[in-house]
């Protein structure tokens, strides 16, 4: 009797991986007083015994190395990919910034000159062009929106030096819609919405493609967290966002962003001593927000009577604890839109309406 009772309470789970034909997950359950129940879930997968080599082959020859020369000297190295048969190449703005000359190295080692079509700093997107006679392969653009956490992805690029051009690294999508603060010269300037991956991203990978297993480009690699205690946290701009800006650049559309007309800084990044030197005194109870250091003449901020020393805490319903957050939410609006700012002046909270200008 005891043996029979124990036998009825056994729970057995089988995990069956069928390479090349899909993934089958079988659970067989036994409970006292119940008959056997079998639940089966099947999901087709695209990774086969060749791994992702077919996907790599599909995109590999469209990936290029970009060399940034300034005054005749090589100053930087990055990656990019040909996305149009006319020779258009998508990359990061920071890869081509300040270049006086650009050279592109194709997958077969051919080195040719390239011209800048245009770029945008805040989107970190640039489009450059080579002569279409050199185009032998064009990348297929996929969808980051259809990708899921845990999907296999790979990156192709030129980490560190041209010696390692065409390096492929593999990982998964570790996160989506990450709001990452981008810093320059020690300050937090703006926020980007990016995908997170644990595929190895190193200096020189910037501008190169992040691809799904079919070799479709779903993102543009653009940065990583650099700390000795952190590994495997890289970021890529979703291809939908990148293509939106690339199309505007190619079509010579002016990229306009909303504008307040103030000089500002984070409360957390400035000392009370520095503020006093600027003639600004704040209550110790104010610990977050954006301090207005000055208001430019004949701007939306001056017309709305915003003053030096005001602390902006909200834009509409969005909290603005930092300059990066204020810019991010501000850029959701268009020039000409009216927005409400919540600010603190002389210890009192007040609201002002601003008609946004264009930068």
C-alpha positions in Angstrom: 0.0 0.0 0.0 2.7 2.4 1.0 4.6 1.8 -2.3 1.5 2.3 -4.4 0.7 5.6 -2.6 4.2 6.9 -3.2 4.1 5.9 -6.8 1.0 8.0 -7.3 2.6 11.2 -6.0 5.7 11.1 -8.3 6.1 14.2 -10.6 8.2 13.5 -13.7 9.3 16.2 -16.2 11.0 15.5 -19.5 12.7 18.1 -21.7 13.3 16.8 -25.2 15.4 18.9 -27.6 15.1 17.8 -31.2 17.9 19.5 -33.1 16.8 20.9 -36.5 13.1 20.1 -36.1 12.0 22.2 -33.2 11.7 22.2 -29.4 9.3 19.8 -27.7 8.5 20.3 -24.0 6.7 17.4 -22.3 5.3 17.4 -18.7 3.9 14.1 -17.3 2.1 14.6 -14.0 0.8 12.0 -11.5 -1.3 13.1 -8.5 -3.2 10.9 -5.9 -6.6 10.0 -7.2 -6.0 11.4 -10.7 -5.2 9.7 -14.0 -2.2 10.6 -16.1 -2.2 14.0 -17.9 0.2 14.9 -20.7 0.7 18.5 -21.8 2.8 19.2 -24.9 3.9 22.5 -26.3 5.8 22.7 -29.6 7.7 25.7 -31.0 9.7 25.8 -34.2 13.1 27.3 -33.9 15.5 28.5 -36.7 18.8 27.5 -35.1 20.0 24.2 -36.6 23.1 22.0 -36.6 24.9 24.8 -38.5 24.2 27.2 -35.7 23.8 30.8 -37.1 26.3 30.5 -39.9 23.7 31.0 -42.6 22.5 34.2 -41.0 26.1 35.4 -40.7 26.8 34.7 -44.3 23.6 36.6 -45.3 24.9 39.9 -43.8 28.7 39.5 -43.6 29.7 41.1 -46.9 27.5 44.2 -46.3 29.5 45.1 -43.1 32.3 47.6 -43.4 35.0 49.1 -41.3 35.0 52.9 -41.1 38.2 54.9 -40.5 38.0 58.5 -39.2 40.9 60.7 -40.3 41.4 64.2 -39.0 44.1 66.4 -40.5 45.6 63.4 -42.2 45.8 61.2 -39.1 43.7 58.2 -38.2 41.7 59.3 -35.1 39.0 56.7 -34.8 37.7 53.4 -36.0 34.1 52.0 -36.2 31.8 49.8 -38.2 28.8 50.2 -40.5 26.7 48.3 -43.0 25.5 48.9 -46.5 21.7 49.1 -46.5 21.0 50.4 -50.0 22.3 49.3 -53.4 23.3 52.9 -54.2 26.1 52.7 -51.6 24.4 54.1 -48.6 26.0 53.0 -45.3 24.4 53.4 -41.9 26.6 53.9 -38.8 26.8 56.0 -35.6 27.3 59.7 -35.5 30.1 59.4 -33.0 32.0 57.1 -35.5 32.3 59.9 -38.1 32.2 63.0 -35.9 34.9 65.6 -36.7 36.3 63.6 -39.6 38.0 65.5 -42.4 38.3 62.3 -44.4 36.6 58.9 -44.2 37.8 55.6 -45.5 35.8 52.4 -45.8 37.3 48.9 -45.8 35.0 46.4 -47.5 34.8 42.7 -46.4 37.3 41.7 -49.1 39.8 44.2 -47.8 39.3 46.9 -50.5 39.8 50.4 -49.0 37.9 53.3 -50.6 36.9 56.8 -49.8 33.4 57.8 -48.4 31.4 61.0 -48.2 29.1 62.1 -45.3 25.5 62.5 -46.3 24.5 63.7 -42.8 24.2 62.8 -39.1 22.3 63.5 -35.9 24.1 63.7 -32.6 21.2 62.9 -30.3 20.0 59.9 -32.3 23.6 58.9 -32.8 22.9 58.0 -36.4 24.9 58.9 -39.5 24.7 58.0 -43.2 27.7 57.9 -45.4 28.1 56.9 -49.0 30.5 54.9 -51.3 30.4 54.6 -55.0 27.7 52.0 -55.9 30.1 50.1 -58.1 31.7 48.7 -55.0 28.5 47.3 -53.6 28.3 43.5 -53.7 25.9 42.9 -50.9 23.2 44.8 -49.1 22.0 44.1 -45.6 18.3 43.1 -45.1 16.6 45.1 -42.4 14.5 43.2 -39.9 12.3 44.2 -36.9 13.4 44.9 -33.3 9.8 45.1 -32.3 9.1 41.5 -33.2 12.2 40.3 -31.3 11.8 38.8 -27.8 13.9 38.5 -24.7 16.2 35.6 -25.0 16.3 35.6 -28.8 19.7 34.7 -30.2 21.5 37.7 -31.8 24.9 38.3 -33.2 27.1 41.4 -33.9 29.5 41.9 -36.7 32.2 44.6 -36.6 35.8 45.7 -36.2 36.7 45.7 -32.5 39.9 47.4 -31.4 41.7 47.5 -34.8 41.5 46.5 -38.5 43.3 43.3 -37.5 40.0 42.1 -36.1 37.7 43.4 -38.8 34.8 41.1 -39.5 34.6 39.8 -36.0 31.4 38.0 -35.1 30.1 37.8 -31.5 27.0 35.9 -30.4 24.6 36.5 -27.5 20.9 37.1 -26.7 18.6 40.0 -26.3 18.9 40.8 -22.6 16.5 43.7 -22.4 14.3 46.0 -24.5 13.3 49.6 -24.1 16.3 50.4 -21.8 16.5 54.1 -21.0 20.2 54.7 -20.9 21.8 58.1 -20.0 24.5 59.2 -22.5 27.3 61.2 -21.0 29.9 63.5 -22.6 32.7 65.4 -20.9 31.6 64.2 -17.5 28.0 65.4 -17.7 24.7 63.5 -18.3 23.4 65.0 -21.5 20.5 63.0 -22.9 18.8 59.6 -22.8 18.5 57.0 -25.5 16.0 54.2 -25.8 18.0 51.1 -26.7 18.1 47.3 -26.7 20.4 45.4 -24.3 22.5 42.5 -25.4 25.2 40.3 -23.9 26.9 39.8 -27.3 30.4 41.2 -26.9 30.5 44.9 -28.0 33.9 46.5 -27.9 35.4 49.8 -29.2 35.2 49.6 -33.0 31.9 47.7 -33.0 30.0 51.0 -32.9 27.9 51.5 -36.0 27.9 47.8 -36.9 24.8 45.7 -37.1 23.1 43.6 -34.4 21.3 40.8 -36.3 18.8 38.1 -35.6 19.6 34.5 -36.5 18.4 35.0 -40.1 21.0 37.8 -40.6 18.4 40.6 -40.6 19.6 43.8 -39.0 17.5 44.6 -35.9 19.7 47.2 -34.3 22.9 49.3 -34.6 25.5 48.7 -31.9 26.4 52.0 -30.2 27.7 51.6 -26.7 28.4 49.5 -23.6 28.8 49.9 -19.9 32.5 50.2 -19.2 33.3 49.2 -15.6 35.8 46.6 -14.4 33.1 44.8 -12.4 30.6 44.6 -15.3 30.6 42.3 -18.3 28.2 41.6 -21.1 26.0 44.7 -21.1 26.0 46.3 -24.5 23.4 48.4 -26.2 22.0 48.8 -29.7 19.7 51.4 -31.3 16.5 49.7 -32.6 16.6 49.6 -36.4 13.2 51.3 -36.7 14.5 54.3 -34.8 17.7 54.3 -36.8 16.0 54.1 -40.1 13.6 57.0 -39.3 16.6 59.3 -38.8 18.5 57.8 -41.7 15.6 58.5 -44.1 15.4 62.1 -42.9 19.1 62.5 -43.4 19.0 61.1 -46.9 15.9 63.1 -47.9 17.6 66.2 -46.6 14.8 66.8 -44.1 15.8 69.2 -41.3 15.6 67.4 -37.9 14.0 69.9 -35.6 13.8 69.5 -31.9 11.8 71.5 -29.3 13.7 74.3 -27.6 13.4 76.2 -24.4 16.3 78.6 -24.5 18.0 78.0 -21.1 21.3 77.0 -19.8 20.8 74.3 -17.2 22.4 71.7 -14.9 21.5 68.9 -12.5 21.1 69.8 -8.8 23.0 66.6 -8.0 26.0 67.6 -10.1 26.7 71.1 -8.7 27.8 72.3 -5.3 26.0 75.0 -3.3 29.3 76.9 -3.4 29.3 76.9 -7.2 25.7 78.0 -7.2 26.4 80.9 -4.9 29.1 82.1 -7.2 26.4 82.2 -9.9 24.2 84.2 -7.6 21.8 81.3 -7.0 20.7 80.2 -3.5 18.6 77.1 -3.0 16.9 75.5 0.0 18.5 72.4 1.3 15.1 70.7 0.9 15.4 70.8 -2.9 17.5 67.7 -3.7 16.5 67.0 -7.3 15.5 68.8 -10.5 17.1 71.0 -13.2 18.5 74.3 -12.2 18.1 77.2 -14.7 21.6 78.9 -14.8 20.5 81.5 -17.3 17.7 82.4 -19.7 18.6 83.4 -23.2 16.9 86.5 -24.6 14.0 86.3 -27.1 13.4 82.6 -26.4 10.4 80.6 -25.3 11.7 80.5 -21.8 12.1 84.3 -21.6 8.6 84.8 -23.0 7.3 82.4 -20.4 9.0 84.5 -17.6 11.3 81.6 -16.5 14.0 83.0 -14.4 17.6 82.2 -13.4 17.6 80.1 -10.3 14.3 78.3 -11.0 14.3 74.6 -10.5 12.3 72.6 -13.1 10.8 69.5 -11.6 8.3 68.4 -14.2 7.5 68.8 -17.9 3.7 68.0 -18.2 3.4 64.8 -16.1 7.0 63.7 -16.5 9.4 64.1 -13.6 12.6 65.9 -14.6 15.2 65.1 -12.0 18.1 65.5 -14.5 19.0 67.5 -17.6 19.0 64.2 -19.5 15.4 63.4 -18.5 14.3 67.0 -19.3 15.8 66.7 -22.8 14.3 63.3 -23.4 10.8 64.3 -22.6 11.1 67.7 -24.3 12.1 66.0 -27.5 8.8 64.1 -27.5 7.2 67.4 -28.5 7.4 69.5 -31.6 8.3 73.1 -32.0 5.1 75.2 -31.6 3.6 72.8 -29.0 2.5 74.3 -25.7 3.7 72.5 -22.6 3.4 73.1 -18.9 6.5 73.2 -16.7 6.4 72.8 -12.9 9.1 74.7 -11.2 10.2 75.9 -7.8 11.0 79.6 -7.2 11.8 81.1 -3.9 10.7 77.9 -2.2 7.2 77.9 -3.8 6.0 75.6 -6.6 4.4 77.2 -9.6 3.4 76.3 -13.1 4.2 78.1 -16.4 3.1 77.4 -19.9 5.8 77.5 -22.6 5.3 77.6 -26.4 8.3 75.6 -27.6 10.7 76.9 -30.2 13.0 75.2 -32.6 16.7 74.6 -32.1 
